């Protein structure tokens, strides 16, 4: 009953949870590529229930502590502390102060920091016993400050000293298992009063996060060689890495902890590489979004990223981040092209006839006839049918000389988190690799561009290509190109077919799915008929 009356007085009411709280959650999701236009009513209620539960538990901690035998303070001091902490929100270690609590504050009540409380109690008690103690400069300074300011300053000093004593990185990882309520409790207790700034420090939040996936924390050892200081957190959502946090400003990682994290991430295999790319892409896109809102110009690398010229932008959502299309809609592609191509309007040719010695970029139709023109002007560095969606594939592939066996190739594919299908693996293990670095000049044409608007058989495609100065690729081009090329478009490797399981002739083909780059094998019998849109990569005859 006592707790119920205290809850009624200090815990936020459901109707007072501000809309800004939900907007913040939407913004956080947006910056991770998990766009949510509206939060369903049942999810909103779950978020409210979690916030209220965290507030109740954090307030219970204060009540339990101040009424326990551990809090050997005068009754007046306990009352004084309780009245003060009920006016405070969480401690912002980046600002070094508490945020003020209002009727619409969603955050839990402050953590309990026992040492700073004891210091304050000691100073107050000395003054209460004898006012002459105010002549002591240290006590006078402490006594002159209001409780929130003094408590915040002492916490900040305590946290700083705690980290200073743990400059070493020796420690151990602890796994809190998915769905384990006892582990969720242990996780919450291990973070209490540690000043990490992680939302997991809320009991219900910790339970919700462990309920969605495993949670890993790296603790460094204290003076008693016990792992107590949380330094790194890895939060999973099912089998995917959802978030990595450190304890510096904005939850960034301490530089000295990089090696610890890298070693741990290796145990996650390809999933770690996917996470790194997603995380980097979301940070870059958020920065571009910010610049766009502030009408700041974008650099060439930022434009190349926005238009996905070197690979698709990856996010943590199940669909493409809508910000890409939203930001592009505000851009002038014609002006952006000139920045990306480092050229002036007269240096951009839109027909083969317009190509000159000054041309730096070509934007127009593509076929073997255009190829002959382009080959005469090797200084043209940008080729597009349309910008940015149809880049012309005409490039040199330099093979990785460290890949000399199928086993080494498969290891590289796994290292880059590239999916290898069963038929792709069959082909890979029948592929001969060069013993040294090789250079192949590659070009891609559709069956229609080769002169077959109604499609053609494999033999017809290969024969026509030969008359146009195009040769079949060595089989190693398939895996070597997949390892070096980040484009996600569907393309077959024009190569001598290899018989795989079932005795059917196959060739490599490249593609990209929602989960990343892929290397497949597909059948290519001599008489198999390809549609006009089928796309093949050939070697350009020297």
N, C-alpha and C positions, 0 to 999 in steps of 0.2 A: 504493500500500500504506500509506504514511504517513497519507494522508487517511482510509483505511478504518479504521485503528486509532483515529484521533481521532474519527471519526463514532461508532464503537462506544462510546467513552468519554463523549461529550457529547450526541449527538443522541437525541431522544426515541424510545422503542421504540413500535411500533404498539399493543402491549397496554397501554401506560401512558397512552395518550390518554384523559383522564377523560371520563366521561359528561356532566359539566358543560359541556364544550366543545360537544357536540352540542346540549345543552339551550339554550345561549346562542345558537347559530345558529337554533334553532327560535324562540326568543323574538324575535330580530331580525326573522325572517320574519313572525312573528305581528304585530309592531308595524307592519309594512308591509302588513298585510292578506293576507299570503301564508301562510295557515295550513297547517302540515305536522304531522299527527298523529304520524307516525313517519318517520324518514329511512331509505330503503331501504339494504340492506347495501352495494350497489355504490356508492351515493353517499357513504356513510360512509367507504368505503375511499378514494374519490377525495379526500375532505376530509383524511384522514390523510396520503395521499401528498403532497398540496399542502403541508401543514404541515411534513412532514419535508423536502421539497425546499427550502422557504424557509429552514429552519434550516440545512441543509447549505450553501446558497449564502451565507447571512449569515456563517457560520463560515469558509467559503472566503475571503471578502473579507478577514477579519482575518488569516488565514494568509498570503494573497498580499501584503497590505500590510506586515505585520511582517517578511516575508522579502524585501521589495523594497528597492531602493536609495533609495526616497523616505523610508523610515523610518530616519532617521539617528540612531538611539538606541542606547545601549549594549545588549549582549545581555541583561544582567540585567534591564533595564527592559522589554525586549520580552517576556521570560518572565513578568515580574511583571504586565504588562498582560494578557497572554493568560490567565493563571491567574485573573485577576479578572473579565474579561469573560465567561468560561465559567460564572461563577456568577450572571450577571445576565440578566434578561429585558429586554423593551423599555423604552425611556425614556418615562415618562409625563410629558409636558410640562405637563399640568394640575396634577399634584402636585409636579413639579420633582424627581423622583427615579426611580431604577430599581426595578423589581419584582424580587424575588429568584427565581432559577431553581431549580426542583426537577425530579425525575425525570418529573413529569407536566406540565411547562410546555410549552405548544404554541407560544407566540410565538417568532419568530426571535431571534437574538442581537442585541445593540445595534448601531446604525449606528456608523460610524467618523466621529468629529469630530476632525479633525486639529489644529486650533488649540488646543482644550482639552488634547489629549494633549501637544502641544509645551510648553504652559505647565507642566503637571505634571512632564514630563521635565526641564525647565529648573530647576524648584525642587529636585527630588530630586538632580539632578546637582550643584548648588551646595552642597548639604548634604554630599553624598558627597565633594566636593573639600575642603570645610573646614566643620567644625561651627560655626565662628564666624558663618557666614552665617545661622544660626538666630536671631541677634540682630535680623536684619531682620524687622520686624513682619509684612510681607506674606508673606515666605517662611515664617515661623513659623506663620502662620495656615494657609497651604496645607499645610504638612507635618504639622500637628496633626490633619488630617482623614483618614479612611479613603478609599481610592481611589474606591469607588462614590459616596460623598457629594461628594467633591471634583469628580469627573468630571461628576456631575449638575449641580452648581452652576455650573461653568464652561460647560457646554453651555447651560444656561438663560440665562446672561448673553450668550452668543454669539448665541443665537436672538433674544433681545430686541433686541440691538444691530442684528442683521440686519434685523429688521422696522422698527426706528426709522429706519434709513437708507433705507427704501423706503416712506415715508409717501405718496409720490405713487402714482398708479394707472397711469401710463404703462407699457405693455407690449404683449403680443400673445398671441393664442390659437394653440395648436398642436393639431392633430388627429392622433391615433394611430389608424390605420385598422383597422377590424374584420378580424380574422383575420391581420394582418400580424405575423409573429414578430419581424421587425427593429424594428418600431415598438414592440412590447411591451418589448423590450430597452431602447430609447431612453427609454421612459416610466419604467421602473424606475430607470435611471441618473440621470434628471433629478430624481428625488425623493430619491435617496440622500443622507443627511445633512442634509436640509432641515427635519426636525422637523415635518412636516405632520400626523403622527398618522394618515395615511391607510393602510389596509391594503394599498393598491396598492404601498407601498414594499417589499413582499415580491416577489421575482422571479417565482415561480410564480403568485402571486396576480395580479400584473400581466398575466401571459400569459393567465390564465383570464378576466380581465375584458375584455381586448382581444379575446379569442376569442369573447366573447358580444355584442360591439357596439363601435361607435366610442367613443373616449375623448378628451375635450377638456380641456386644461389652460390656464389663463391665467397667464402668467409676467410679472412686472414686471421692468423693466430694472435691472441692477446698475450700479455706477459706471462700467463700461466700455460701457454702453448695450447690454448683451447680455441677452436674456430668460432669466433663470436662477432667479428666485424664484417657486415655485409658490404661487398665492394662491386659485385657484378650480378645482374639478374638476367636470366633467359626465360622468357615466358612462351609457352607453346599453345597453339590452338590445334587440338588433335595431334597430328604428326608433323605440323608445320611450325617453323619459328615465327612467332607473331611480333616479338619485341625483345630488344636487348637494351639494358639500362646500366648506367654507371651512377656514381654519387656526386659528380661535379655539377656545375651549373647546367640547367636544362637536361639533367640526367645523362650527361655525356660521360664517356669513359675516361678514367685517369690514364695518362700515357703509359705509366709503368705497368698497367694491367693488360696492355694490348697482347703481349705474348701469351698470357694466361687464357685470354678469350680465344685467340687464334687456335691454340692447342685444343681447346674444348670444342670449337666449331668443327674441327676435322673429324670428330666422332659422329657428327651429324651427316657426313657425306655430302652428296649433291644438294641437299636441302639448305646447307649453309651458304653455298654459292648463290642459290636462288634468293635467299633472304638478303644477302649483301647487295645484289642488283636492285631488288625491289626497294630496299631502304634508301639506297643512293638515288634511285630514280624519283622517289617520292620527295626527297629533300630538294632535288633540283627542280622538280615541277612546282613545288610550293614556293620556292624563291622566284621562279618565273611568274607565277600567279601574283605574287606580291608586287613585283616590278610592273606588271601589266596594270594593276589597280592604281599604282602611283604614277602611271604614264612615263615610266623610265624606259630608255632604249634597251633592247636586248642585244647581247654580243653575238658574234658569229657562232661560237660553240653552243650558246643557248638556243639559237634558232635551229641549228642542226639537230639538237636534242628534241626541241618542240615538234619539228616536222619528221622526227623518227628516221633520219637519214642513215643512221648507223645501227639501227635496231629498234625494236618495239619498246615502248615505255611500259615497265612492269609495275603493278601495284599489288596491294594486299587484298583487293576485292575480287569477286568472281567475274566481274565484267570490266571492260576497259574504263579507265578513269575518265569521267565526262569532262574534266577540266581541260583535257587535250583539245577536244572539239570546241569547247567554249572559248578558250584563249585563241585558237586558230581563227575563229569566226571574227575576232576583233582585229586580225592582222591583214596587211596588204601583201599577198604572196608575190606580186610582181616586184615590189620594193625589197621584200625579204630575199628573193632569189638573187638580186644583185649583190646584197651583202654576203650571202653564203658563197656565191660564185666569185667574189672579188672582181667584179667586172662592171663595165658601164653598159647602158642599153645597146650601143652599137657593137659591143663585143659579144652579144648574145644572138646567135643565128637560129631562126625558126624553120628554115628549109635547107636542104642540102646545097642548093644554089647560092644561098647567102653566106656560106662558110668561106672565110678568108684567112689569111695569115694572122690577122689580129683577133680572130674568134677564140674566146676562152670557154664558152659554153654553147651547147647545142640543145634545142628544145623542139622536137618535131617527130615526124614519122620514122620508123625503124625497120630496116630490112637489109638483106645482103648488099644491095646497091649502095645504100647509105653508108654501110660499113666500109666499102671501098673508098668513099670520099673521106670519111673520118680518119682512115689509116694514113692518108696523105698529110694529115695535120695532127701530129702526135701531141702538140701543145694544148689541144682541147682537153680539158680536165674534168668537165662535167657534161654528162649525157643523160637526157631525159626525154621520154615521149610526152609526158605531162608531169607537172610539178605539184606536189611532191610524191605522188602515189605511184608513178611508173618510171622508176630509174632504169636506164638502159644498162644491162649487165654486160660489161666489156672490161675485163681486168686481168691482171697478172697474178697467178697463184704461185707463191714461193713455198715449197713444201717444208715441213719441219723435219730436219735431218735426224732428229733423235728418235723419230718413229720409223723403225726398220722392220717391225714385225706386227702381225695382227694383234698380238697381246698388248704391245705397247700402244697401239692405236686405240684399243678398247679402254685401256687405262686412262688415256687422255680424254676420251669422250666422257667417261665417268667423272673425271676431275672437273670438267666444265658443265656437268649436269645435263649432258645431251642424251636424250632418249635414243636407244638403239633397239630396233625391233628384232624379232626372231629371224626374219628373212634377211634383214640388214646384217645381222651377226653372221649368218651363213655366208653371205657375200664377203664380209670382212675377212673371214678366216680362209678364204680362197683368193685373197688379193695379195699380189706381190708389191712390196714397197721398195723404193729406191734406197740405196745404201748411202746416198749423199743428197745434198740439197738440189732440187730441180725446180725449174721455172716453166710454168705453162701459161700461155696467153689464152684466156678463155673468153668465149662469147656465147650469148644465149639468144635463140630464136624460137618462136612458136612454129608449129607445123604450117600454119597459115602464112606466116612471114617467109617461109621457105618456098612458097608458091603452091600450096595445097589448101585452097579455101574450103574444100569439102573433106579434108582429112586425108590420111595416107597410112600405109603399112610401115612397120619398122624398117623393112628392107628399102622401101621407097624413100623414106626420110634419110636414111644413111647414104643411099646412092646419090640423092640430090645434093646433100651437103658436100659430098666428095667433089662434085663438079664445081662447087662454089668456093673451093679452097679450104673447106672445113674438114678436120680429121676427127676420128673417134678419140676419146680421152683414155689414158691408162686408167685402170680400175682404182688406183690409189687417189685419183682426183676426188672421188666421192667422199671418203672420210677426211681427207686433207682439206677439202673445201668446206666441209661442214664445221670443222674445227676453227677455221679462220674467218668464215663468213657469217655475220650475225643476222642477215636478212631472213625473213620468215616465209617468203614466197615459195610456191610449189615448183620444183624443177627436177627433171630427170637428167641423169648423166648419160650422154651418148657414148657408149662404151661397148666393147665386145661382150656379148651376153655370157653369163656364167651360170652353169647348171647347179641348182641347189636342191633342197629336199623335194622329192617327187619327180626329179629329173627335168624340171621346167627351167627355161632360160630366164634369168633375172638381170636387172640393172639397179644401181643405186638411185634413190631419189631423196631430195631434201625437202623439209617442210618445217613448220612451226605450229605448235598447238598452244593452248592456254597455259600449259605448264612449261613451255620453253621450246628450244630447238630440238629437231628430231632427224634421225637418219634411218631411212627405210630401205627395203628392197622390194621390187615389184616385177611381175613377169613381163617379158618383152619378146614374145615369139616373133620370128621373122614376118609372119603373116598377120600379126595383131594390128588392128586398125586404130589409129590415134585420131582424135578429133582435132580440128583446126587450132584449138587453144592449147593443145599439149606443148609443153615448153622443154626444150633440150639444151644442154650445155655442151659445146664442142670445143676442141682445141683448134686454134687458128694456125693454119699451116705456115711455117716460116718461109 
